[in-house]
Amino acid sequence: MKKIHLLLLKSFIRPFLVTLFIVMFVLLMLFLFKYIDDLIGKGFAWYTILELMMYNSATNVQMALPLSILLSTIMTYGALGENYELVAIKAAGISLKRAMYPMIVIITILSVAAFFFSDYMLPVANLKYYSLLYDARKQKSADLLPEGVFSTSFPGYTIRVKRKDPDGQRLYDIMIYQKSLNGDNNNTVILAREGTMFRTMGDKYLVLRLKDGVRYEETASENATYNTRQRLLRQRFKETETKFDLSGFKLARTNESEFKTASQMMNIRQLRHYLDSSQHSVDSNVMVNYKLVTPYIKYYSIPTQSKAIKNYKTFDPKKDAFQGLSLSEQQMSLSSAASEIRSIKDVIKNRSDRYKGDSENIRRYFVEYQKKYNLSVACLVLFLIGAPLGSIIRKGGLGLPVVVSVVFFLIYYIITTIGEKSVKGGDINKYLGMWISIITLLPIGLFLSYKAATDSALFDMEIYKRFINRVTAKFKAKATRHTH
């Protein structure tokens, strides 16, 4: 029995590692295709890109792990069925359920590990990934002086280079506008026929070595009072150097504490604390809303009838509500009522907008809270689908198992995404929306497990052909009887 268990484990571990690597690689390529324009050409160090890819790979585990488990289990049991090893196991008197015990143990361990990963490591990876990606996307381009464009990359300067060599070091027809100290006017202009560009040690400065040019500068005269452009200086040069500060082009990291309040950056304990405190705040605000609206509601007490007054004017609800009031009193009543209504609407609208925002935040954090558990259960359910499906299909390798696993994973992913969006929008019950994919796929897994345990030829096309032939034969027989 131990040899059979070792056979199953060895048959599973290799496809699992291979499929996990392939899925992670595909998801990483999708990340690069999506953000390639935000990363290329900004002068990042190689380890910055590598760090970003590593954090992205960690965030992709929650998608890659269920798909890898589904695909590897279909491949494992499909290969065992294709090589008649499952037949030999059943011939030895070992049922499929008993043969699946070691696999169930391994998948359970992976599910528990996925839970701890999503609770402890994933929030940290999300924090590192999103903060670094945010800083990388807002980083300035490393192409400081593009051809034929007035570049304002350096504060206080506007530079245009008409043409550059392919290596990007030699420049031609250079024009530099330098603003004054107050930043109002371009008081200095430098024109050069050609020049070279290089960086100093440590990339602290960019140096432009200009040749064959002229410098124009407008300054104020000694006794200038209101006009600051009374003196023009012109200086020709054979060679000169201009230095620009590059400190603004280095990757500036934002403080990670600014991202910690996002739902993806929290573990279960933090999410539970936020949900409890937010729900308590919403409930208390409801009581505050009642206290704010109550002063606008006026109650009038009707005095008892006096014995001295013989005739009382009765109010007829069928008539106008302003009966008995003069025109000025009616106008005053309408104006007062409209003013109070506007005040109540303003109070309710502000409180309503706040309530909607708090409710949306609660639903968003609830989604992240449930996803911690959903990942582990999804691994078990997809294994429950993959193992019997592989034994029924009896095909190993990367052919039919890949197609079947992708179809089931797409069903799982689409239903999960729709459920999450419905929960965030408040269109469905929170628990039903978060677990609807599990509720949908679990019966399918149980049905496939039953069919595999009873050696059902669920995907045997010959059975369906014979069934179709019998049905068509019956229809033909009925048609011939009606003709006769």
Protein Blocks (a to p, Z undefined) as FASTA:
>chain_A
ZZmmmmmmmmmmmmmmmmmmmmmmmmmmmmmmmmmmmmgonlpafklmmmmmmmmmmmmm
mmmmmmmmmmmmmmmmmmmmmnommmmmmmnopafklmmmmmmmmmmmmmmmmmmmmmmm
mmmmmmmmmmmmmmmmmpccfblbaghiacfkbghiacddfbdcfkomacchiadddddf
komaccbccddfbdcddddehilaccdddehiadddddddfklfklmclbccddddfbdc
ddddfklmpccdddfklmmmpmklpcfklmmmmmmmmmmmmmmmmmmmmmmmmmmpccdd
dddddfklmbdcdddfkbcfkgoiafklmmmmmmmmmmmmmmmmmmmmmmmmmmmmmmmm
mmmmmmmmmmmmmmmmmmmmmmmmmmmmmmmnopghjllmmmmmmmmmmmmmmmmmmmmm
mmmnopacfklmmmmmmmmmmmmmmmmmmmmmnopafklmklmmmmmmmmmmmmmmmmmm
mmZZ
